[in-house]
Amino acid sequence: MSDGMALLLELGRRDPRMALADRVLTDQSAVVNGLLAGGWPAEDLLRILSMPLSEKITRSVGAVISARLSKIPGRPAANLDPSRAP
């Protein structure tokens, strides 16, 4: 199991509404692995990905996580406040 997959499984453990499985888990874990390799701390990524969901979700959780991941730069800024990240 990769670090990215472990992070996403932890996200789903903390909030079952955010749980991913199968191909979506595999695909998104590859993205998370790249961010971790780029220097992002796992806890910062967990904070960003676990931001509250809107009241009415019109997309799959996989799509929500994918959109959140796509807004994260490949390398963290030195002065990034994770609570204000995308």
N, C-alpha and C positions, 0 to 999 in steps of 0.2 A: 504494500500500500504506500502510495506517495504521500509526501507532506501536504500537498494540495488536497488530496482526497481526504486525508485525516482532518484537515481544517473544515472542509465542507460537511463531513459527517458530524463533527463537533457542533457546527452551526445548526444542523438538524436535530441534534440531541438537545441543545439549549432551547430551541423553538421548533417543535415538530411541524409547524406550518412551513418552515423553510427547508424541510428535508428533500434531498434529491436522491435519485436512484438510477440505476441502469446507465444507458448511454449519456443521459444529461449529466449525471454525476461524473462519468469518465471525461466527457468533453470539458466541463467546467473546471475539473481538477487540473487539467493541463494548463488552463489559463492561470489558475491560482499558483501552480508550480512556477510559472514564468514570473509572476509578481514576487513570489518569495525569493527566487533566484536574483531578481532585480534589487533586492534589499528591503522589501517590505517586511516588517515584523508581523508575525502571525496574529498577534492580538489586535494590531491596528486593522488588519484585513477583516478579522471577525467583527470588530466594532462597526466598520463600514457596511459590511454585508448584513449585519443584524439590525440595521436601522428599521424602525417600525414600518410595517406594511400599511398601505392606505386602507381606509375602511372598506372600500369596494375594490376588489381585485378583479381586473378584467383580462389579465394575462396569467399564464402559468408561473409558478414559482421559479422554474428554470429560466423563463424569459426575464423575470424580475432580476434574478441574480446575474444573468448574462448582461443585462443593461447596466447594472451597478458595476460589474467588473469592467465593462468597456469604457467607463468614465474614469477609471483609476489609471494614472500615469504609470508607465513601466518602472519608473524609479521614484521613490518617495522624495519629496522636497525636504531639505534639512530642517525647515521650520514648520512642517505640516502639523496642523492640529487635526487629529483623526475625527474628532466630533464634527468638524466642518467639511470633511471630505465629501466627494460626490455621492 
